Amino acid sequence: MNGHVINDPLAVIYNEGQWRINRVSPMHNLQYGEVKLKQYAFKIRQAFVSTIATNSTLKYVVLIENLPLLKYSEEDSNGLMITVTSSSQDNNSAKNKTVYAAILLSWGVSISIDDATHLPYMLERGEQKVGLAVKNTLQTIFDCNIKQYNFTQHQLLQFGFNFVENDTSRNTDPFILSYKTPQVNFKDKLTLSFEVGDVHTIWNGIKDEVNRESESVNLAYQILQNQIYHMMTLDITVFDLCEVLLSKAEVKSNGVVKMKTPEIVNSVFTVLNDINSTLYIDFH
C-alpha cells in the first residue's frame, strides 16, 4: 500500500477484503477505559472456552482496542476494534493467526440514549463460529441487538449508483449487476456488465431532473433494464439482483461488502445511514 495510508484511520477497513455488515442497537454502559476493555475481552474469551475451544491445543487471545480517530465527526463515539488470534503449539514452535476481526463504529448518525453508546455498524470478517460467540457476548454484556443486514434490490442499487458517484474508477471500468436465476443451480448467476462512464451519465442526467433519491434509483435502473432488453431481448425484471460489483467496491444482498478506497468507505456508510433511518425505529 502507499505510504500515506499509514496515518489513515480508515485503512483498517479498506486495506482488507470482504466484510460482513451488521446493524447494532445502542450498547448500554459501554466504557472505553483500558481496564474495562480488557474485562470485555476476557468475557468474550470465556465464551470461546465454553462454546468453541474443544481443541485443547488451540489458545485464543482477544484484544479490544479503542480507535478514537475512526469516526465521521467529533460527535460520534469512538470506534472499537476486536481482534481474535489463535495460537497452537506445533512441533515446539508457536503458530499465531488472526481468526476473526470486527470493527464497531458510527458515521455521523446515531441515536442518543442515556447511559448508552450507539455504534450502529459492526463490520466483521473471519470465522463465523467465532463471530457468533463475539456477538452473543456483546449482546449479553451491553443488552443490545446485533443483526446482519440483508439488502433488498432497491438498496443494492442505492449502493451501486452511490459508488458510481463517488468512485475513482476509469470510465471504461465495469459496473456489473449479478442476478440469481430461479429454478437453476444456485451457483449459476447471470451477470450483466456496463461501463462506469455510461452509468454515471445516466445517473447524473436523472439526478438533475428528479429530487427524491428513491425515484432516481428506480428511473436509472429502468433505463438500464431497457438497454438490456434492446441489446439482448432479455427481461431482467424476473430475476433477483444479488450483487453489484465495481473495480473498487462490491455489495451483496447477504450484507457482505468490499471497500477498496476511503471514498467507497464513506459511500457505504452514507447509504447505510439512509437505510438505517427507516429501520432503527422497529429495531431497537
Sine and cosine of phi, psi and omega as CSV:
sin_phi,cos_phi,sin_psi,cos_psi,sin_omega,cos_omega
0.00,0.00,0.35,-0.94,0.03,-1.00
-0.91,0.41,0.48,-0.88,-0.04,-1.00
-0.86,0.51,-0.52,0.85,-0.13,-0.99
-0.93,0.36,-0.29,0.96,-0.05,-1.00
-0.97,0.22,-0.19,0.98,-0.04,-1.00
-0.84,0.55,-0.63,0.78,-0.02,-1.00
-0.99,-0.12,0.24,0.97,-0.02,-1.00
-0.99,-0.13,0.92,-0.39,-0.03,-1.00
-0.87,0.49,-0.39,0.92,0.00,-1.00
-0.97,0.23,-0.20,0.98,-0.06,-1.00
-0.87,0.49,-0.44,0.90,0.03,-1.00
-0.92,0.40,-0.30,0.95,0.02,-1.00
-0.99,-0.11,-0.80,0.60,-0.17,-0.98
-1.00,0.07,-0.11,0.99,0.10,-1.00
-0.99,0.11,-0.09,1.00,-0.07,-1.00
-0.97,-0.23,0.00,-1.00,-0.03,-1.00
-1.00,0.03,-0.82,-0.58,-0.05,-1.00
-0.99,0.14,0.60,-0.80,0.08,-1.00
-0.85,-0.52,0.58,-0.81,0.21,-0.98
-1.00,-0.03,0.72,-0.69,-0.04,-1.00
-0.96,-0.29,0.76,-0.65,0.08,-1.00
-0.89,-0.45,0.45,-0.89,0.17,-0.99
-0.98,-0.21,0.57,-0.82,-0.16,-0.99
-0.77,-0.63,0.75,-0.66,0.08,-1.00
-0.99,0.14,0.20,-0.98,-0.05,-1.00
-0.81,0.58,0.65,-0.76,-0.05,-1.00
-0.99,-0.16,0.88,-0.47,-0.11,-0.99
-0.99,0.16,0.73,-0.69,0.07,-1.00
0.87,0.50,0.51,0.86,0.12,-0.99
-0.95,0.30,0.77,-0.64,0.04,-1.00
-0.82,-0.57,0.60,-0.80,-0.13,-0.99
-0.99,-0.11,0.00,1.00,-0.01,-1.00
-0.87,0.49,0.50,-0.86,-0.08,-1.00
-0.85,0.52,-0.68,0.73,-0.02,-1.00
-0.90,0.44,-0.68,0.73,0.01,-1.00
-0.89,0.46,-0.70,0.72,-0.01,-1.00
-0.88,0.47,-0.60,0.80,0.05,-1.00
-0.92,0.39,-0.60,0.80,0.04,-1.00
-0.90,0.44,-0.68,0.73,0.03,-1.00
-0.88,0.48,-0.68,0.73,-0.01,-1.00
-0.89,0.46,-0.63,0.78,0.01,-1.00
-0.89,0.45,-0.66,0.75,0.01,-1.00
-0.91,0.42,-0.63,0.78,0.04,-1.00
-0.90,0.43,-0.68,0.73,0.00,-1.00
-0.88,0.47,-0.63,0.78,0.05,-1.00
-0.85,0.52,-0.62,0.79,0.01,-1.00
-0.89,0.45,-0.61,0.80,0.03,-1.00
-0.90,0.43,-0.70,0.71,-0.06,-1.00
-0.84,0.54,-0.62,0.79,-0.06,-1.00
-1.00,0.09,-0.41,0.91,-0.11,-0.99
-0.91,-0.42,-0.46,0.89,-0.14,-0.99
-0.90,-0.43,-0.74,0.68,-0.25,-0.97
-0.97,0.25,0.91,0.42,0.07,-1.00
-0.98,0.21,-0.40,0.92,0.03,-1.00
-1.00,0.10,0.95,-0.32,-0.15,-0.99
-0.94,0.34,-0.28,0.96,-0.01,-1.00
-0.98,0.19,-0.23,0.97,-0.01,-1.00
-1.00,-0.07,0.73,-0.68,0.10,-0.99
-0.87,-0.48,0.70,-0.71,-0.02,-1.00
-0.97,-0.26,0.65,-0.76,0.12,-0.99
-0.85,-0.52,0.76,-0.64,-0.01,-1.00
-0.91,-0.41,0.77,-0.63,0.03,-1.00
-0.84,-0.55,0.77,-0.64,0.11,-0.99
-0.89,-0.45,0.84,-0.55,-0.05,-1.00
-0.90,-0.43,0.64,-0.77,0.13,-0.99
-0.99,0.13,0.82,-0.57,0.01,-1.00
-0.91,-0.42,0.99,0.12,-0.13,-0.99
-0.90,0.43,-0.33,0.94,-0.03,-1.00
-1.00,-0.09,-0.15,0.99,-0.05,-1.00
-1.00,0.05,0.99,0.16,0.05,-1.00
-0.26,-0.97,0.23,-0.97,-0.07,-1.00
-0.99,0.11,-0.65,0.76,-0.07,-1.00
-0.63,-0.78,0.22,-0.97,0.00,-1.00
-0.85,0.52,-0.52,0.86,-0.05,-1.00
-0.95,0.32,-0.37,0.93,-0.01,-1.00
-0.93,0.36,0.54,-0.84,0.14,-0.99
-0.94,0.34,0.42,-0.91,0.01,-1.00
-0.88,0.48,0.54,-0.84,0.10,-0.99
-0.96,0.27,0.33,-0.94,0.07,-1.00
-0.78,-0.62,0.60,-0.80,0.09,-1.00
-0.85,-0.53,0.76,-0.66,0.03,-1.00
-0.92,-0.40,0.82,-0.57,0.02,-1.00
-0.83,-0.55,0.75,-0.67,0.05,-1.00
-0.89,-0.46,0.85,-0.53,0.06,-1.00
-0.89,-0.45,0.53,-0.85,0.07,-1.00
-0.90,-0.44,0.57,-0.82,0.06,-1.00
-0.78,-0.63,0.63,-0.78,0.02,-1.00
-0.73,-0.69,0.59,-0.81,0.07,-1.00
-1.00,0.07,0.87,-0.49,-0.01,-1.00
-0.75,-0.66,0.93,-0.37,-0.04,-1.00
0.76,0.65,0.76,0.65,0.05,-1.00
0.93,0.38,0.14,0.99,0.07,-1.00
-0.86,-0.51,0.67,-0.74,-0.04,-1.00
-1.00,0.09,0.72,-0.69,0.05,-1.00
-0.91,-0.42,0.86,-0.51,0.02,-1.00
-0.95,-0.31,0.67,-0.74,0.13,-0.99
-0.53,-0.85,0.56,-0.83,0.05,-1.00
-0.98,0.19,0.87,-0.49,-0.04,-1.00
-0.98,-0.18,-0.27,0.96,-0.08,-1.00
-0.30,-0.95,0.60,-0.80,0.11,-0.99
-0.61,-0.80,0.59,-0.81,0.05,-1.00
-0.63,-0.78,0.53,-0.85,0.05,-1.00
-0.78,-0.63,0.78,-0.63,0.09,-1.00
-0.94,-0.34,0.75,-0.66,-0.03,-1.00
-0.40,-0.91,0.26,-0.97,0.09,-1.00
-0.89,-0.46,0.48,-0.88,-0.06,-1.00
-0.72,-0.69,0.87,0.49,0.12,-0.99
1.00,0.04,-0.21,0.98,0.00,-1.00
-0.68,-0.73,0.86,-0.51,0.08,-1.00
-0.47,-0.88,0.34,-0.94,0.00,-1.00
-1.00,0.08,0.67,-0.74,0.03,-1.00
-0.98,-0.19,0.88,-0.48,0.01,-1.00
-0.69,-0.72,0.67,-0.74,0.02,-1.00
-0.83,0.56,0.67,-0.74,0.06,-1.00
0.87,0.49,0.35,0.94,0.03,-1.00
-0.70,-0.71,0.54,-0.84,0.05,-1.00
-0.92,-0.40,0.76,-0.65,-0.01,-1.00
-0.95,-0.30,0.94,-0.33,0.17,-0.99
-0.91,-0.41,1.00,0.00,-0.26,-0.97
-0.94,0.34,-0.23,0.97,-0.08,-1.00
-0.84,-0.55,0.70,-0.71,0.08,-1.00
-0.81,-0.58,0.90,-0.43,0.10,-1.00
-1.00,-0.07,0.65,-0.76,0.05,-1.00
-0.57,-0.82,0.52,-0.86,0.09,-1.00
-0.55,-0.83,0.39,-0.92,-0.02,-1.00
0.93,-0.36,-0.31,-0.95,-0.16,-0.99
-0.92,0.40,0.78,-0.63,-0.06,-1.00
-0.89,0.45,-0.64,0.77,-0.06,-1.00
-0.92,0.39,-0.56,0.83,0.07,-1.00
-0.93,0.38,-0.69,0.73,0.02,-1.00
-0.85,0.53,-0.63,0.78,0.00,-1.00
-0.90,0.44,-0.69,0.73,0.02,-1.00
-0.91,0.42,-0.65,0.76,0.02,-1.00
-0.88,0.47,-0.76,0.65,-0.06,-1.00
-0.92,0.40,-0.66,0.75,0.03,-1.00
-0.87,0.49,-0.65,0.76,-0.01,-1.00
-0.92,0.39,-0.70,0.72,0.02,-1.00
-0.87,0.49,-0.66,0.75,-0.01,-1.00
-0.90,0.44,-0.59,0.81,0.02,-1.00
-0.95,0.31,-0.74,0.68,-0.05,-1.00
-0.89,0.46,-0.71,0.71,-0.19,-0.98
-0.96,-0.29,0.13,0.99,0.02,-1.00
0.76,0.65,0.80,0.61,-0.04,-1.00
-0.79,-0.61,0.19,-0.98,0.08,-1.00
-0.94,-0.35,0.70,-0.71,0.07,-1.00
-0.80,-0.59,0.84,-0.54,-0.09,-1.00
-0.62,-0.78,0.76,-0.65,-0.01,-1.00
-0.94,0.35,0.64,-0.77,0.03,-1.00
-0.94,0.34,0.54,-0.84,0.31,-0.95
-0.83,-0.56,0.83,-0.56,-0.09,-1.00
-0.99,-0.12,0.67,-0.74,0.08,-1.00
-0.98,0.21,0.17,-0.99,0.05,-1.00
-0.85,0.53,-0.70,0.72,-0.02,-1.00
-0.87,0.48,-0.67,0.74,0.00,-1.00
-0.92,0.39,-0.64,0.77,0.06,-1.00
-0.86,0.51,-0.65,0.76,0.02,-1.00
-0.93,0.37,-0.60,0.80,0.09,-1.00
-0.82,0.57,-0.75,0.67,0.05,-1.00
-0.86,0.51,-0.76,0.66,-0.09,-1.00
-0.84,0.54,-0.76,0.65,-0.03,-1.00
-0.94,0.34,-0.54,0.84,0.06,-1.00
-0.93,0.37,-0.61,0.80,0.08,-1.00
-0.86,0.51,-0.72,0.69,-0.03,-1.00
-0.86,0.50,-0.64,0.77,-0.03,-1.00
-0.92,0.39,-0.56,0.83,-0.13,-0.99
-0.93,-0.36,-0.03,1.00,-0.10,-1.00
-0.98,0.21,0.41,-0.91,0.06,-1.00
-0.96,-0.26,0.36,0.93,0.00,-1.00
-0.93,0.38,0.33,-0.94,0.14,-0.99
-0.97,0.25,0.42,-0.91,-0.01,-1.00
-0.86,0.52,-0.48,0.88,-0.06,-1.00
-1.00,0.04,-0.08,1.00,0.03,-1.00
-0.91,0.42,0.45,-0.89,-0.07,-1.00
-0.98,0.19,0.54,-0.84,0.18,-0.98
-0.86,-0.50,0.95,-0.32,-0.18,-0.98
-0.93,-0.36,0.76,-0.65,0.12,-0.99
-0.96,-0.29,0.79,-0.61,-0.04,-1.00
-0.88,-0.47,0.73,-0.69,-0.12,-0.99
-0.85,-0.53,0.56,-0.83,0.22,-0.98
-0.99,0.16,0.68,-0.74,0.02,-1.00
-0.96,-0.27,0.87,-0.50,-0.05,-1.00
-0.90,0.44,0.52,-0.85,0.04,-1.00
0.86,0.52,0.43,0.91,0.08,-1.00
-0.80,-0.60,0.37,-0.93,0.04,-1.00
-0.69,0.72,0.74,-0.67,-0.14,-0.99
-0.88,0.47,-0.33,0.94,0.01,-1.00
-0.98,0.20,-0.33,0.95,-0.04,-1.00
-0.97,0.23,0.76,-0.65,0.05,-1.00
-0.76,-0.65,0.54,-0.84,0.11,-0.99
-0.99,-0.12,0.83,-0.55,0.02,-1.00
-0.89,-0.46,0.69,-0.72,0.01,-1.00
-0.83,-0.55,0.75,-0.66,-0.10,-1.00
-0.90,-0.45,0.72,-0.70,0.10,-1.00
-0.86,-0.52,0.16,-0.99,0.13,-0.99
-1.00,-0.07,0.66,-0.75,-0.02,-1.00
-0.80,0.60,-0.66,0.75,-0.03,-1.00
-0.86,0.51,-0.67,0.75,0.01,-1.00
-0.91,0.40,-0.68,0.73,0.01,-1.00
-0.90,0.43,-0.63,0.77,0.02,-1.00
-0.87,0.50,-0.69,0.72,0.00,-1.00
-0.88,0.47,-0.72,0.70,0.02,-1.00
-0.87,0.50,-0.75,0.66,-0.07,-1.00
-0.89,0.46,-0.71,0.70,-0.01,-1.00
-0.89,0.45,-0.65,0.76,0.00,-1.00
-0.89,0.46,-0.66,0.75,-0.02,-1.00
-0.95,0.30,-0.66,0.75,-0.03,-1.00
-0.88,0.48,-0.51,0.86,0.03,-1.00
-0.93,0.37,-0.46,0.89,-0.10,-0.99
-0.99,-0.15,-0.50,0.87,-0.11,-0.99
-0.90,-0.44,0.71,-0.70,-0.04,-1.00
-0.99,0.10,-0.69,0.72,-0.09,-1.00
-0.98,0.18,0.78,-0.63,-0.09,-1.00
-0.90,0.44,-0.60,0.80,-0.04,-1.00
-0.88,0.48,-0.61,0.79,0.06,-1.00
-0.93,0.37,-0.64,0.77,0.01,-1.00
-0.86,0.51,-0.69,0.73,0.00,-1.00
-0.87,0.49,-0.74,0.68,-0.01,-1.00
-0.88,0.47,-0.69,0.72,-0.03,-1.00
-0.92,0.39,-0.70,0.71,-0.01,-1.00
-0.88,0.47,-0.65,0.76,-0.01,-1.00
-0.93,0.37,-0.58,0.81,0.04,-1.00
-0.88,0.48,-0.65,0.76,0.02,-1.00
-0.89,0.45,-0.68,0.73,0.03,-1.00
-0.90,0.44,-0.65,0.76,0.04,-1.00
-0.87,0.50,-0.69,0.73,0.01,-1.00
-0.89,0.45,-0.65,0.76,0.02,-1.00
-0.88,0.48,-0.68,0.73,0.00,-1.00
-0.89,0.45,-0.67,0.74,-0.03,-1.00
-0.90,0.45,-0.66,0.75,0.00,-1.00
-0.93,0.37,-0.59,0.81,-0.03,-1.00
-0.98,0.22,-0.63,0.78,-0.19,-0.98
-0.82,-0.58,0.02,1.00,-0.14,-0.99
0.75,0.67,0.71,0.70,-0.05,-1.00
-0.87,-0.49,0.81,-0.59,0.04,-1.00
-1.00,-0.09,0.97,-0.24,-0.08,-1.00
-1.00,0.09,0.00,1.00,0.01,-1.00
-0.91,0.42,-0.31,0.95,-0.02,-1.00
-1.00,0.09,-0.13,0.99,-0.03,-1.00
-0.97,-0.23,0.45,-0.89,0.04,-1.00
-1.00,-0.07,0.86,-0.50,0.08,-1.00
-0.93,0.38,0.77,-0.63,-0.02,-1.00
-0.83,-0.56,-0.25,0.97,0.00,-1.00
-0.47,-0.88,0.56,-0.83,0.22,-0.98
-0.83,-0.56,0.81,-0.58,-0.08,-1.00
-0.80,-0.60,0.74,-0.67,0.16,-0.99
-0.82,-0.58,0.12,-0.99,-0.06,-1.00
-0.91,0.42,-0.46,0.89,-0.06,-1.00
-0.88,-0.48,0.18,0.98,-0.04,-1.00
-0.39,-0.92,0.57,-0.82,0.10,-0.99
-0.61,-0.79,0.56,-0.83,0.15,-0.99
-0.60,-0.80,0.68,-0.73,-0.03,-1.00
-0.86,-0.51,0.41,-0.91,-0.07,-1.00
-0.90,0.44,-0.36,0.93,-0.01,-1.00
-1.00,0.05,0.23,0.97,0.09,-1.00
1.00,0.04,0.25,0.97,0.03,-1.00
-1.00,-0.09,0.73,-0.68,0.02,-1.00
-0.75,-0.66,0.41,-0.91,0.12,-0.99
-0.75,-0.66,0.78,-0.63,-0.07,-1.00
-0.77,-0.64,0.89,-0.45,-0.11,-0.99
-0.97,-0.24,-0.08,1.00,0.01,-1.00
-0.64,-0.76,0.36,-0.93,0.06,-1.00
-0.87,0.49,-0.55,0.83,0.01,-1.00
-0.88,0.47,-0.64,0.77,-0.01,-1.00
-0.95,0.30,-0.57,0.82,0.08,-1.00
-0.85,0.53,-0.74,0.67,0.01,-1.00
-0.88,0.48,-0.66,0.75,0.00,-1.00
-0.88,0.48,-0.72,0.69,-0.02,-1.00
-0.86,0.51,-0.73,0.68,-0.06,-1.00
-0.96,0.26,-0.46,0.89,0.09,-1.00
-0.90,0.43,-0.70,0.71,0.03,-1.00
-0.93,0.38,-0.65,0.76,0.02,-1.00
-0.88,0.48,-0.64,0.77,0.05,-1.00
-0.85,0.53,-0.65,0.76,0.00,-1.00
-0.92,0.40,-0.72,0.70,0.01,-1.00
-0.90,0.44,-0.69,0.72,-0.07,-1.00
-0.90,0.43,-0.53,0.85,-0.05,-1.00
-0.88,0.47,-0.41,0.91,0.04,-1.00
-1.00,-0.10,-0.19,0.98,-0.08,-1.00
-0.98,-0.19,-0.57,0.82,-0.26,-0.96
-0.91,0.42,-0.43,0.90,-0.04,-1.00
-0.88,0.48,-0.67,0.74,-0.02,-1.00
-0.98,0.18,-0.35,0.94,-0.23,-0.97
-0.99,0.13,-0.65,0.76,-0.12,-0.99
-0.97,0.24,0.00,0.00,0.00,0.00
